[in-house]
């Protein structure tokens, strides 16, 4: 049945070697892994881990031992905890872009990190010389730098604001254009995912709103003047003046304010979801 479904005479199974080898993965049920004397006890074996969370304070649920592409193993387990709600109920709009990865309606910005482009030459050299371990190390460095910058930015927003609105820009569509490398390097999907679970964990609100014409509309008077940046020709315009009311705008901040206004009219503004009570922790 599977051969007919995938139209192939031979199915691809988990490979234990070669470039297509499957990464290690050992799942376990609740009660199989325990914290004993500062170590993880599983199946009669003890494993030392980097405990930055204080795992002794939590009861382990189901989880798994997982391996990354560099051959390092991680202990990933689900626990229950009671998150602290964000005291602020202020709202913020976030506009995603390429010159600045994210721009908030209050003027805060996450600068584009160029994580991949900065190491592109070193990566190409390692690939040409067939140094597989070096290639994996460079990819891991790119990923870790991007994740660190996004984590710091999203944590700051989730702790400061109780309501977060983000434009619904689609990275899946833009990766099919000439901007694919910059779009993937920005990590928009990762940023939105982190904002969502961090806001919910703090009893906040997160929602994606329609960002259509958010760049062209004046956030002060609501008009769409002829002086606003439009189309591909207007991509290089970073500052403009509204010909209707005379207000001066930063392109991205103006878009973020319009996203905030679009989200403020949504019924979700009054919704206060309860946190799920679960946090996924992964440490080596």
C-alpha positions in Angstrom: 0.0 0.0 0.0 2.8 2.4 0.8 4.7 1.6 -2.4 1.6 2.4 -4.4 1.0 5.6 -2.3 4.5 7.0 -2.9 4.8 5.4 -6.5 8.1 3.7 -5.8 9.2 0.1 -5.8 11.5 0.5 -2.8 10.7 2.3 0.5 13.3 4.4 2.3 14.0 3.1 5.8 16.0 4.6 8.6 19.7 4.6 7.5 22.4 4.2 10.2 25.3 5.5 8.1 26.0 7.7 5.1 24.9 11.2 4.3 21.2 10.2 4.7 21.6 8.6 8.1 18.8 9.0 10.5 19.5 10.9 13.8 19.3 9.0 17.1 16.0 9.1 18.9 15.1 7.2 22.1 11.6 8.0 23.5 10.5 7.1 27.0 7.2 7.2 28.9 6.3 9.0 32.1 8.2 7.5 35.1 11.0 5.9 33.0 13.4 8.7 33.6 14.1 10.1 37.1 16.4 12.8 38.6 18.7 11.0 41.1 21.7 12.7 42.8 22.1 15.4 40.2 21.9 13.0 37.3 19.3 11.5 35.0 18.6 7.9 35.7 17.2 5.9 32.8 17.1 2.1 32.3 19.7 1.6 35.1 22.1 4.0 33.6 23.1 7.5 34.9 23.7 10.5 32.6 25.2 13.8 33.5 23.4 16.8 32.0 23.9 20.6 32.0 21.2 21.5 34.4 20.4 25.2 33.9 16.7 24.9 34.9 16.9 23.2 38.2 15.4 19.9 37.2 15.2 18.6 40.7 12.2 20.9 41.3 10.1 19.3 38.5 8.4 15.9 38.0 9.4 14.3 34.7 6.8 13.3 32.2 7.3 11.7 28.8 10.3 12.7 26.8 13.2 11.4 24.7 16.9 11.3 24.1 17.6 13.0 20.8 20.7 13.4 18.7 21.7 16.4 16.6 23.5 16.4 13.2 26.9 16.9 15.0 26.4 13.7 17.0 25.6 15.3 20.4 22.9 13.9 22.5 20.2 15.9 24.4 17.8 15.0 27.1 14.4 16.4 26.2 11.6 16.1 28.7 8.2 17.7 29.4 7.4 19.0 32.9 4.5 20.9 34.4 5.0 24.3 35.9 3.1 27.4 36.9 4.1 30.4 34.7 4.0 34.0 36.0 1.5 36.2 34.2 2.8 39.4 32.5 1.5 42.3 34.7 1.2 44.7 31.8 -1.8 44.7 29.4 -0.2 47.1 27.0 -0.4 46.2 23.3 2.3 46.3 20.6 2.4 45.8 16.9 5.3 44.1 15.1 6.2 44.5 11.5 8.6 41.9 10.0 11.1 42.8 7.3 14.5 42.2 5.8 16.4 45.4 6.5 15.3 45.1 10.1 14.1 41.6 11.0 11.4 43.1 13.3 10.2 46.6 14.1 7.8 47.4 16.9 5.2 50.2 17.1 7.1 51.7 20.1 10.2 52.1 17.9 12.2 49.1 19.1 13.9 47.1 16.3 15.7 43.8 15.9 18.4 44.4 13.4 19.0 41.9 10.6 21.8 39.7 11.8 23.2 38.4 8.5 23.9 35.1 10.3 24.2 33.0 7.1 25.9 35.6 4.9 28.7 36.4 7.4 29.7 32.7 7.4 28.8 31.9 3.8 32.4 32.0 2.5 33.7 29.8 5.3 30.8 27.4 4.7 31.5 27.3 0.9 35.2 26.6 1.5 34.4 23.7 3.9 31.9 22.2 1.4 34.4 22.3 -1.4 37.0 20.5 0.6 34.5 17.9 1.8 34.9 18.6 5.5 31.6 17.3 6.7 32.3 18.0 10.4 33.3 21.6 9.7 30.1 22.1 7.6 27.9 20.8 10.4 29.7 23.1 12.9 29.2 26.2 10.8 25.6 25.4 10.2 25.2 24.9 14.0 26.9 28.3 14.6 24.5 30.0 12.2 21.5 28.4 13.8 22.6 29.2 17.3 23.4 32.8 16.6 20.0 33.4 15.0 18.2 31.6 17.8 20.0 33.5 20.5 19.1 36.9 18.9 15.5 36.0 18.4 15.1 34.5 21.9 16.4 37.8 23.5 14.1 39.9 21.4 10.9 37.8 21.9 11.5 37.4 25.7 11.8 41.2 26.1 8.5 41.7 24.2 6.6 39.0 26.0 7.7 40.3 29.4 6.9 43.9 28.5 3.6 43.6 26.6 0.5 41.5 27.3 -1.0 41.8 23.8 1.2 41.2 20.7 0.0 41.6 17.1 2.3 40.5 14.2 1.8 41.0 10.5 0.9 37.9 8.6 3.8 38.1 6.1 4.4 34.6 4.5 8.0 33.5 4.4 6.9 30.3 2.4 5.9 32.5 -0.5 8.9 34.8 -0.4 11.4 32.0 -0.4 10.3 31.3 -4.0 11.7 34.7 -5.0 15.2 36.2 -5.4 15.0 37.2 -1.7 15.0 33.6 -0.6 18.4 33.7 1.1 17.6 36.9 3.1 14.1 35.6 4.1 15.5 32.3 5.4 18.2 34.1 7.3 15.7 36.4 9.0 13.9 33.5 10.7 10.4 35.0 10.7 8.6 31.7 11.4 10.9 31.0 14.4 10.3 34.6 15.7 6.5 34.2 15.5 6.5 30.8 17.1 8.6 32.0 20.0 6.4 35.1 20.5 3.3 32.9 20.5 4.3 30.4 23.1 6.0 33.0 25.3 2.9 35.2 25.3 0.6 32.3 26.1 2.8 31.1 28.8 2.5 34.5 30.5 -1.3 34.6 30.1 -0.9 37.1 27.2 -2.5 37.4 23.8 -0.8 36.8 20.5 -2.4 37.1 17.1 -1.4 37.5 13.4 -3.3 40.2 11.6 -3.7 41.2 8.0 -0.9 43.6 7.1 -2.2 44.6 3.7 -1.4 48.3 2.9 0.2 48.7 6.3 3.2 50.4 4.6 1.1 52.7 2.4 -1.4 54.0 4.9 -0.6 56.9 7.2 -0.9 55.8 10.8 -1.8 59.4 11.9 -4.6 60.3 9.6 -5.5 56.9 8.0 -5.2 58.2 4.5 -3.3 56.4 1.7 -1.5 59.4 0.1 0.4 59.5 -3.2 3.6 60.2 -1.3 3.6 56.8 0.5 5.9 54.0 -0.8 4.2 51.7 -3.2 5.2 48.5 -5.1 8.7 47.4 -5.9 9.7 50.9 -6.8 9.0 52.0 -3.2 11.0 49.3 -1.4 14.0 51.6 -1.1 12.0 54.4 0.5 12.7 54.2 4.3 11.2 57.6 5.4 8.4 59.5 3.9 6.0 62.5 4.6 2.3 62.2 4.4 1.0 64.7 1.8 -2.4 64.8 3.6 -1.5 65.6 7.2 2.3 66.3 6.9 3.3 63.6 9.4 6.8 62.2 9.0 7.1 58.4 9.1 9.7 55.7 9.4 8.5 53.1 6.9 8.6 50.1 9.3 7.4 51.9 12.5 4.4 53.3 10.5 3.6 49.7 9.3 3.9 48.4 12.9 1.5 51.1 14.2 -1.0 50.1 11.4 -0.7 46.5 12.4 -1.4 47.4 16.0 -4.4 49.4 15.0 -5.7 46.4 12.9 -5.2 44.1 15.8 -6.9 46.5 18.3 -10.2 46.1 16.4 -10.1 42.3 16.8 -12.2 40.6 19.5 -9.1 38.8 20.6 -8.1 42.0 22.4 -10.4 41.0 25.2 -9.4 37.4 25.2 -7.2 36.2 28.1 -6.1 32.6 27.3 -5.0 30.3 30.2 -1.5 29.0 29.9 -1.1 25.3 29.0 1.0 24.6 32.0 3.7 22.7 30.1 7.1 23.8 29.0 9.5 21.7 26.9 13.0 21.8 28.2 16.0 20.5 26.2 19.5 20.4 27.5 22.6 18.3 26.8 
